[in-house]
Amino acid sequence: MKPNHKKNFIFALTLALLFLLRPFVSGANAVTTSPIDLSVSPPVNYFSIKPGEVGKYDIKLENLGENALEVTPTLLDFEADDKTGQPVVKSSGTFPYLKLDDGQINFGSNFVLEPRQKMIVPVNIEIPKNANEEEYAMTIFFSFKNQIDPKVPNSQAKITGTVGSNLIVLVTRNNSDRGELRVKNISSLPTIDSFMGIKFGAMAENIGKNATQASGSATLYNWQNKELAKYEIHPDMILSGSSRELREKEFVSNEFRYKKPFLIGLYKIKIELNKNSQVGAEKVTMSRTILALPFSILLLPLIGYLLYSLYRVLLDKTKGVKKVEKNE
């Protein structure tokens, strides 16, 4: 074998060996991890209880991963944001009448959930007789991390997460729904182009004593008061003292749409809501009128005139440049 060929052969062999050995070399100091996943049920629970009563329900936990988990429960208040109704968690919990009725599991203390293990966490709610009628919104959080083997501290990376079960407790002396919905506003453009179609949204507000379910309809009429389209409202819960965008039930969208090839004239949007979920509840309404005109067609002459004017200006400038060049 020639010297140059021999050197090339040794170099190639060395690279090949390094490539083959690379997984074993890097694996000596590698940190191996496995996915972790903690399931909680129910995700949300509405609980009605009278002063002086004791109520119970269960939260189900399941470790779906392959690692043992250290789990820590915490109770925090939340309020709904005034657009989507999603919980905005606060930094503390103020509801004093709830405890975990397990005997060993307490808020702020850790417990271990083995891989694939299921656990029932009993929740106890005890309301004193002199408690005020009020609605409380809170989340029972379960913060978790994979358990580290103390004998092999670097065997796994610490992986953490949090799951929660929302709880809305209504303290009431009767079970009647005292929610009170009203339409807060209808959002849409006051005028639209005839070729655009109609898009609108609506916001509802609950000024009552407890959370209640949205129900009702959104209807679109033409200038002759003829019904063109009707949309059923999605039954979202709206907490007491909060607002929420109404959603169309079929497509679960906060934008209501009506599309036709050509629209002209005045159109009326009418939102009709049931005040609360009681049978025969009073209805509340709000309407808004919009105007559809063929702006794109009306603007065509103006656009044409502007384009022609621009063309004339450019043409005059070009002629001026040519004259200067010719004189030179």
C-alpha positions in Angstrom: 0.0 0.0 0.0 1.4 3.4 -1.0 2.2 5.9 1.9 -0.5 8.4 0.9 -3.1 5.7 0.5 -2.1 4.2 3.8 -2.6 7.6 5.6 -6.0 8.1 4.0 -7.1 4.7 5.0 -6.0 5.2 8.7 -7.8 8.6 8.7 -11.0 7.2 7.3 -10.9 4.3 9.8 -10.4 6.6 12.7 -13.5 8.7 11.7 -15.6 5.6 11.3 -14.6 4.4 14.8 -15.3 7.8 16.4 -18.7 7.8 14.7 -19.6 4.3 15.9 -18.4 5.0 19.4 -20.0 8.4 19.7 -23.3 7.2 21.3 -21.5 5.3 24.0 -19.1 8.1 24.8 -21.8 10.7 25.0 -24.1 8.4 26.9 -21.7 8.1 29.8 -22.8 11.6 31.1 -26.2 11.8 29.4 -29.3 12.7 31.4 -32.2 10.4 30.4 -35.7 11.6 30.8 -39.2 10.1 30.2 -42.4 12.0 29.5 -44.6 12.7 32.5 -48.3 13.4 32.5 -50.8 13.9 35.3 -54.5 13.7 34.5 -57.2 15.4 36.7 -61.0 15.0 36.6 -63.3 16.8 36.6 -61.8 19.8 34.9 -64.6 22.0 36.3 -67.3 21.5 38.8 -70.3 23.7 39.8 -71.4 23.1 43.3 -74.5 24.5 45.0 -74.8 24.3 48.8 -76.9 25.8 51.6 -75.5 27.5 54.7 -75.2 24.9 57.5 -74.7 22.0 55.0 -71.8 19.7 54.3 -71.0 18.7 50.7 -68.5 16.2 49.3 -67.2 15.3 45.8 -64.2 13.5 44.4 -61.2 14.6 42.3 -59.6 11.8 40.3 -55.9 11.8 39.6 -54.0 9.5 37.3 -50.3 9.3 36.6 -50.2 8.5 32.9 -46.3 8.6 32.7 -43.6 6.1 33.5 -42.0 8.1 36.4 -43.2 8.4 40.0 -44.5 11.9 40.7 -44.2 14.2 43.7 -47.5 16.0 43.8 -48.4 19.1 45.8 -52.0 20.4 46.0 -52.8 24.2 46.4 -56.0 26.1 46.5 -56.1 29.5 44.7 -58.9 31.9 43.8 -59.6 32.8 40.2 -61.7 35.2 38.2 -62.9 35.0 34.6 -61.4 37.3 32.1 -63.9 39.7 30.5 -63.6 38.3 27.0 -63.2 34.5 26.7 -64.3 33.5 30.2 -61.0 31.7 30.8 -59.8 31.6 34.4 -57.3 34.2 35.6 -55.7 32.7 38.7 -54.9 34.9 41.7 -52.0 34.6 44.0 -53.9 33.3 47.1 -57.0 31.3 48.1 -59.6 32.8 50.4 -62.3 30.2 50.6 -62.1 28.9 54.2 -64.7 26.1 54.1 -62.9 23.6 51.9 -60.4 20.8 52.9 -59.1 17.7 51.3 -60.8 14.9 53.3 -58.2 12.2 52.8 -56.5 12.1 56.2 -53.0 12.2 54.7 -53.2 14.7 51.8 -53.3 18.4 52.7 -52.8 21.6 50.9 -49.1 22.5 50.7 -47.9 19.0 51.5 -46.4 16.5 49.1 -47.5 13.0 48.2 -46.2 10.4 45.7 -48.1 9.0 42.8 -46.5 5.9 41.3 -46.4 5.3 37.5 -49.9 4.4 36.1 -51.4 4.8 39.6 -54.9 6.3 40.0 -56.0 8.1 43.1 -59.3 9.6 44.5 -58.9 12.8 46.4 -62.1 13.5 48.5 -63.0 17.2 48.8 -65.1 18.3 51.8 -67.1 21.6 51.8 -68.6 22.6 55.1 -70.6 25.9 55.1 -71.5 27.5 58.5 -75.1 28.5 59.1 -74.4 32.2 59.2 -72.5 32.3 55.9 -73.5 34.9 53.3 -75.1 33.9 50.0 -72.3 34.3 47.6 -70.5 32.6 44.6 -66.9 31.6 45.0 -64.6 30.6 42.1 -61.4 28.7 42.8 -58.9 26.2 41.4 -57.5 23.2 43.1 -54.0 23.0 41.6 -51.8 19.9 41.6 -48.2 20.8 41.0 -46.0 17.9 40.1 -42.4 16.9 39.4 -40.8 13.6 38.6 -39.4 11.9 41.7 -35.6 11.8 41.7 -33.8 8.7 43.0 -31.7 9.9 45.9 -29.1 7.2 45.3 -28.6 8.4 41.7 -29.3 12.2 41.8 -28.3 12.8 38.2 -30.3 9.9 36.8 -33.1 12.1 35.6 -33.7 15.8 34.9 -36.3 17.5 37.0 -39.5 17.9 35.0 -42.4 19.9 36.5 -45.9 20.8 35.6 -49.3 21.8 36.9 -52.9 20.6 36.4 -56.0 22.1 38.0 -59.6 21.4 38.7 -61.8 24.5 38.7 -64.5 24.7 41.3 -67.4 27.2 41.4 -69.3 27.1 44.8 -72.6 28.8 45.1 -73.7 29.3 48.7 -77.5 29.8 48.5 -80.6 29.2 50.6 -82.5 28.1 47.6 -81.6 26.5 44.3 -83.2 29.1 42.0 -80.9 30.5 39.3 -80.4 34.2 40.2 -78.1 34.9 37.3 -79.0 38.0 35.3 -77.6 38.2 31.8 -77.7 41.3 29.6 -76.2 42.1 26.2 -73.3 44.4 26.9 -72.6 45.4 23.3 -72.7 44.3 19.6 -69.4 44.8 17.7 -69.6 45.4 13.9 -68.6 47.9 11.3 -71.3 50.6 10.9 -70.9 50.4 7.1 -69.6 47.6 4.9 -68.9 47.0 1.3 -71.6 45.1 -0.6 -69.2 42.4 -1.6 -67.7 41.9 1.9 -70.4 40.0 3.8 -71.5 40.8 7.3 -69.4 40.0 10.4 -70.4 40.8 13.9 -69.7 39.8 17.5 -71.5 40.3 20.8 -70.6 40.5 24.5 -72.9 39.4 27.4 -72.6 40.4 31.1 -73.8 38.6 34.2 -74.9 41.1 36.8 -76.7 38.5 38.9 -75.8 36.5 42.0 -74.5 33.3 40.4 -73.1 31.8 37.2 -75.6 31.0 34.6 -75.7 29.5 31.1 -75.9 31.7 28.0 -78.8 30.8 25.8 -80.7 32.6 23.1 -80.1 33.7 19.5 -78.6 36.2 17.1 -80.8 37.1 14.1 -80.1 39.2 11.0 -82.9 41.1 9.2 -82.9 43.1 6.0 -84.5 46.6 5.5 -87.9 45.0 5.0 -87.5 43.3 8.5 -87.3 39.9 6.8 -85.3 37.3 8.6 -82.2 36.4 6.7 -80.2 34.2 9.2 -80.6 33.0 12.7 -77.8 31.7 14.9 -78.2 29.8 18.2 -76.0 30.9 21.1 -73.5 28.4 22.4 -74.4 27.5 26.1 -71.3 28.9 27.7 -71.3 29.5 31.5 -70.9 33.2 32.5 -69.7 33.8 36.1 -71.3 36.3 38.3 -69.8 39.8 37.9 -68.0 38.9 34.6 -68.5 39.4 30.9 -67.9 37.0 28.0 -68.0 37.0 24.3 -71.1 35.1 22.9 -70.3 32.2 20.6 -72.3 30.9 17.7 -73.2 27.3 18.5 -72.8 25.4 15.2 -69.1 26.4 14.6 -68.3 27.5 18.2 -67.0 30.8 16.9 -67.2 34.3 18.5 -67.7 35.8 15.1 -71.1 35.5 13.4 -70.9 35.6 9.6 -73.4 36.1 6.8 -72.1 36.0 3.2 -74.0 36.7 0.0 -72.7 37.7 -3.4 -74.1 41.2 -3.1 -75.6 43.1 -0.1 -77.3 46.5 -0.4 -79.2 48.7 2.1 -79.8 48.6 5.8 -79.5 45.4 7.9 -80.4 44.9 11.5 -78.6 42.6 14.0 -80.7 41.5 17.0 -79.3 39.6 20.0 -81.9 37.9 22.2 -80.7 36.3 25.4 -82.5 34.5 28.2 -82.0 36.3 31.4 -80.9 33.0 33.1 -81.4 29.3 32.8 -84.7 29.1 34.5 -87.7 27.8 32.4 -89.7 30.8 31.1 -86.9 33.3 32.0 -87.4 36.8 30.9 -85.6 37.7 27.6 -83.2 40.6 27.1 -82.4 42.1 23.7 -80.1 44.5 21.9 -80.1 45.6 18.2 -77.7 47.4 15.9 -78.2 48.6 12.3 -75.5 48.6 9.6 -75.4 49.9 6.1 -74.1 48.0 3.0 -73.1 50.0 -0.1 -71.1 49.1 -3.2 -68.1 51.2 -2.2 -65.7 49.3 -4.4 -67.9 50.1 -7.5 -68.3 53.7 -6.4 -64.6 54.1 -6.0 -63.7 52.7 -9.4 -64.1 56.1 -11.2 -62.1 57.8 -8.6 -59.3 55.2 -8.8 -59.4 55.5 -12.5 -59.1 59.3 -12.4 -56.2 59.1 -9.9 -54.4 56.6 -12.1 -54.9 58.7 -15.2 -53.6 61.8 -13.3 -50.6 60.0 -12.2 -50.0 58.8 -15.7 -50.2 62.4 -17.0 -47.7 63.6 -14.4 -45.2 60.9 -15.2 -45.7 61.6 -19.0 -45.1 65.3 -18.5 -41.9 64.7 -16.5 -40.7 62.3 -19.2 -41.3 64.9 -21.9 -39.5 67.5 -19.8 -36.4 65.3 -19.4 -36.3 64.6 -23.2 -36.4 68.3 -24.0 -33.5 69.0 -21.6 -31.5 66.2 -23.2 -32.3 67.4 -26.7 -31.2 71.0 -25.9 -28.0 69.8 -24.4 
